[in-house]
Amino acid sequence: SGILVWLFSYLVESPMAYVLILAALCCCLTIFLVPKFSKKVTETEGNQTHSKKSLKEYKLMMIGIVALGMIAGVSVSLISPFIPVILKHQGISVSLIGLFMAMISLTAIFAAPIYASKNVSRYKQWLFFISELVAGLLLLMFLTSLPSLIILLILVFRAFLYTGSAIAQELIELELFPKPHLGFFFGLSQSSFFIGDALG
């Protein structure tokens, strides 16, 4: 993200605005990555189907997991390191920036139990879709000058949405990944995300 700002600084007058737009686009692009599940099968039937396949037969899934995991990591790292800088440019005092960042973490902590519902599992695709879409649109609001209270509300709501998005993503992965190789694919997904995060 720092490199992008540096590169954009040679092309445009407000490089951070373009990085924000790029980050918002990355969030919005994830709405097209929600898989369509086939008809439900019982756990026994699913295990019997997947147990016959080795990891070599999931090459396409592995490539998709690595690619999408890295995209997700990059999109997060494009905005997260810049939140304090964005707040400073919005006129928030240094003392309040720390409080605002703490509110983001607290929101994520208290939001997680709210998503502990059967309906979340039932509508996980829609939850992921809407959360990423709205979070991407909220990022674009930082392109304008906003009052402190509105900025705080945006950050809190964005943290709430990202918490739901992360939970929905894990539920989708749990249903999508082959059960006999679940640990391997979850590890691959997390590793890909952190590689993308480091690159961003």
C-alpha positions as CSV (number, residue, x, y, z in Angstrom):
1,S,0.0,0.0,0.0
2,G,2.9,2.4,0.7
3,I,4.4,1.6,-2.7
4,L,1.1,2.3,-4.4
5,V,0.8,5.7,-2.7
6,W,4.4,6.5,-3.7
7,L,3.7,5.5,-7.3
8,F,0.4,7.4,-7.5
9,S,2.1,10.5,-6.1
10,Y,4.0,10.9,-9.4
11,L,0.8,10.6,-11.4
12,V,-1.9,12.5,-9.4
13,E,-2.2,15.1,-6.7
14,S,-4.1,13.0,-4.2
15,P,-2.6,9.5,-4.3
16,M,-4.3,8.3,-1.2
17,A,-7.7,8.9,-2.7
18,Y,-6.8,6.5,-5.6
19,V,-5.5,3.9,-3.1
20,L,-8.8,4.1,-1.2
21,I,-10.8,3.6,-4.5
22,L,-8.6,0.6,-5.3
23,A,-9.2,-0.9,-1.9
24,A,-12.9,-0.3,-2.2
25,L,-12.9,-2.0,-5.6
26,C,-11.1,-5.0,-4.1
27,C,-13.8,-5.3,-1.5
28,C,-16.6,-5.0,-4.0
29,L,-14.9,-7.5,-6.4
30,T,-15.2,-10.2,-3.7
31,I,-19.0,-10.2,-4.1
32,F,-18.5,-12.1,-7.3
33,L,-16.5,-14.8,-5.6
34,V,-19.4,-16.3,-3.6
35,P,-19.7,-19.9,-4.8
36,K,-23.0,-21.6,-5.8
37,F,-23.4,-24.7,-3.8
38,S,-24.9,-27.8,-5.3
39,K,-27.8,-29.7,-3.6
40,K,-27.2,-30.7,0.0
41,V,-25.8,-34.1,0.8
42,T,-25.6,-35.9,4.1
43,E,-22.4,-35.9,6.0
44,T,-21.9,-39.6,5.3
45,E,-22.4,-39.2,1.6
46,G,-20.1,-36.3,1.5
47,N,-17.3,-38.1,3.3
48,Q,-17.7,-41.2,1.0
49,T,-17.4,-39.0,-2.1
50,H,-14.4,-37.0,-0.9
51,S,-12.6,-39.9,0.7
52,K,-12.1,-41.5,-2.7
53,K,-10.2,-38.4,-3.9
54,S,-6.6,-37.6,-3.2
55,L,-5.2,-34.0,-2.8
56,K,-3.9,-34.2,-6.4
57,E,-7.5,-34.2,-7.7
58,Y,-8.1,-30.8,-6.1
59,K,-5.5,-28.9,-8.0
60,L,-8.0,-26.4,-9.4
61,M,-9.5,-25.7,-6.0
62,M,-6.0,-25.2,-4.5
63,I,-5.1,-22.6,-7.2
64,G,-8.4,-20.8,-6.6
65,I,-7.8,-20.8,-2.8
66,V,-4.3,-19.4,-3.2
67,A,-5.4,-16.8,-5.7
68,L,-8.5,-15.6,-3.8
69,G,-6.7,-15.8,-0.4
70,M,-3.9,-13.5,-1.7
71,I,-6.4,-11.1,-3.2
72,A,-8.3,-10.9,0.1
73,G,-5.0,-10.3,2.0
74,V,-3.9,-7.6,-0.4
75,S,-7.3,-5.8,-0.2
76,V,-7.2,-5.8,3.6
77,S,-3.6,-4.5,3.7
78,L,-4.4,-1.7,1.3
79,I,-6.7,0.0,3.8
80,S,-5.8,-1.2,7.4
81,P,-2.4,0.5,7.7
82,F,-3.8,3.7,6.4
83,I,-6.7,4.1,8.8
84,P,-4.7,6.3,11.2
85,V,-3.4,8.4,8.3
86,I,-6.9,8.8,6.9
87,L,-8.2,9.8,10.3
88,K,-5.5,12.4,10.6
89,H,-6.3,13.8,7.2
90,Q,-9.9,14.0,8.2
91,G,-8.9,16.3,11.1
92,I,-9.1,13.8,13.9
93,S,-6.7,14.7,16.8
94,V,-4.0,12.2,17.6
95,S,-5.5,11.4,21.0
96,L,-8.8,10.5,19.4
97,I,-7.2,8.3,16.7
98,G,-6.1,5.8,19.3
99,L,-9.6,5.8,20.8
100,F,-11.1,5.2,17.3
101,M,-8.8,2.3,16.6
102,A,-9.7,0.8,19.9
103,M,-13.4,1.1,19.0
104,I,-12.8,-1.0,15.9
105,S,-11.3,-3.8,17.9
106,L,-14.0,-3.7,20.6
107,T,-16.7,-3.7,17.9
108,A,-15.2,-6.9,16.4
109,I,-15.1,-8.5,19.8
110,F,-18.7,-7.8,20.7
111,A,-20.1,-8.4,17.2
112,A,-18.9,-12.0,16.9
113,P,-21.5,-13.5,19.4
114,I,-24.2,-11.6,17.5
115,Y,-23.5,-13.8,14.4
116,A,-23.9,-17.0,16.5
117,S,-27.2,-17.9,14.9
118,K,-28.5,-20.7,12.7
119,N,-29.7,-18.0,10.2
120,V,-26.2,-16.9,9.7
121,S,-25.3,-20.4,8.5
122,R,-28.4,-20.5,6.4
123,Y,-27.8,-17.2,4.6
124,K,-24.0,-17.1,4.8
125,Q,-23.6,-16.4,1.0
126,W,-25.9,-13.3,1.3
127,L,-24.2,-12.2,4.5
128,F,-20.8,-12.3,2.8
129,F,-22.1,-10.6,-0.3
130,I,-23.9,-7.7,1.5
131,S,-21.1,-7.2,4.1
132,E,-18.3,-6.9,1.4
133,L,-20.5,-4.7,-0.8
134,V,-21.4,-2.2,1.9
135,A,-17.9,-2.2,3.4
136,G,-16.5,-1.3,0.0
137,L,-19.0,1.5,-0.4
138,L,-18.3,2.8,3.1
139,L,-14.6,3.2,2.2
140,L,-15.5,5.6,-0.6
141,M,-17.1,7.9,2.0
142,F,-13.6,8.7,3.3
143,L,-12.9,10.6,0.1
144,T,-15.0,13.4,1.4
145,S,-14.6,15.5,4.6
146,L,-16.8,14.1,7.4
147,P,-17.6,15.0,11.0
148,S,-15.8,13.0,13.7
149,L,-19.0,11.3,14.8
150,I,-19.8,10.1,11.3
151,I,-16.3,8.8,10.9
152,L,-16.5,6.8,14.1
153,L,-19.9,5.4,13.1
154,I,-18.4,4.3,9.7
155,L,-15.5,2.6,11.4
156,V,-17.7,0.8,13.9
157,F,-20.2,-0.3,11.2
158,R,-17.3,-1.4,8.9
159,A,-15.8,-3.5,11.7
160,F,-19.2,-5.0,12.4
161,L,-19.6,-5.9,8.7
162,Y,-16.1,-7.4,8.4
163,T,-16.7,-9.5,11.4
164,G,-19.8,-11.0,9.8
165,S,-18.0,-11.3,6.5
166,A,-15.1,-13.3,8.1
167,I,-17.5,-15.6,9.9
168,A,-19.6,-16.2,6.7
169,Q,-16.4,-16.9,4.8
170,E,-15.3,-19.6,7.2
171,L,-18.8,-21.2,7.0
172,I,-18.6,-21.2,3.2
173,E,-15.2,-22.7,3.3
174,L,-16.4,-25.3,5.8
175,E,-19.1,-26.4,3.4
176,L,-17.0,-26.1,0.3
177,F,-13.8,-27.8,1.4
178,P,-13.6,-31.6,1.2
179,K,-14.0,-33.0,4.8
180,P,-11.1,-35.5,4.8
181,H,-8.7,-32.7,3.8
182,L,-10.3,-29.9,5.8
183,G,-7.3,-29.0,7.9
184,F,-5.0,-28.8,4.8
185,F,-7.4,-26.5,2.9
186,F,-8.0,-24.2,5.9
187,G,-4.3,-23.9,6.4
188,L,-3.8,-23.2,2.7
189,S,-6.5,-20.5,2.9
190,Q,-5.0,-18.8,5.9
191,S,-1.4,-19.0,4.5
192,S,-2.5,-17.4,1.2
193,F,-4.3,-14.6,3.1
194,F,-1.2,-13.7,5.1
195,I,1.0,-13.8,2.1
196,G,-1.3,-11.4,0.4
197,D,-1.4,-9.3,3.5
198,A,2.4,-9.2,3.6
199,L,2.6,-8.3,-0.1
200,G,0.1,-5.5,0.3
